[in-house]
Amino acid sequence: MVEYGQGVGHATGVAGGSGGATGQTTDVGASAAAFIGDAVHQVQALPPEGLLLLVVAIFFGLILLRKAI
């Protein structure tokens, strides 16, 4: 958790940290579903110019990938 700025909170229990002894596990399926849902929402929220730029970038990326293979 040090990468996320929670080193002190987890190591010493300071700043509302629990000392890192919670015993919780990560639900990978829920995390993946949340990731996909957030990505879909982000694309839906783009303005038309952003969507056009995204489509063009994907198109050129596929062309570069085809030439690289």
C-alpha positions in Angstrom: 0.0 0.0 0.0 3.0 2.3 0.1 2.6 2.9 -3.6 -0.8 4.5 -2.9 0.4 6.7 -0.1 -0.9 4.5 2.7 2.4 3.3 4.2 2.0 5.2 7.5 -1.6 4.3 7.9 -1.1 0.6 7.4 2.1 0.3 9.2 1.3 2.2 12.4 -2.5 2.6 12.4 -2.1 6.4 12.2 -4.6 8.4 10.2 -7.4 5.9 10.5 -5.4 3.0 9.3 -6.1 -0.4 10.6 -2.6 -1.6 10.8 -3.0 -3.8 7.7 -4.5 -6.7 9.6 -8.0 -6.7 8.2 -7.9 -10.1 6.5 -9.9 -8.8 3.6 -9.5 -10.3 0.1 -10.0 -8.7 -3.2 -12.9 -9.8 -5.3 -11.3 -10.1 -8.8 -14.6 -10.6 -10.6 -16.1 -7.4 -9.0 -13.0 -5.5 -9.8 -13.0 -6.5 -13.4 -16.7 -5.7 -13.8 -16.1 -2.3 -12.2 -13.2 -1.7 -14.6 -15.3 -2.5 -17.6 -18.3 -0.5 -16.4 -16.1 2.5 -15.7 -14.4 2.2 -19.2 -17.8 2.0 -20.9 -19.1 5.0 -18.9 -15.9 7.0 -19.8 -16.4 6.3 -23.6 -20.1 7.2 -23.4 -19.3 10.5 -21.7 -16.9 11.6 -24.5 -18.0 14.4 -26.8 -18.4 13.6 -30.5 -14.9 15.0 -31.3 -13.4 12.8 -28.7 -15.1 9.7 -30.1 -13.9 10.6 -33.6 -10.4 11.0 -32.3 -10.6 7.6 -30.5 -11.8 5.8 -33.6 -9.1 7.4 -35.7 -6.4 6.5 -33.1 -7.7 2.9 -33.0 -7.7 2.7 -36.8 -4.1 3.9 -37.1 -3.1 1.6 -34.2 -4.5 -1.4 -36.1 -2.6 -0.3 -39.3 0.6 0.0 -37.4 0.1 -3.4 -35.7 -0.6 -5.0 -39.1 2.6 -3.6 -40.6 4.6 -4.7 -37.5 3.4 -8.3 -37.8 
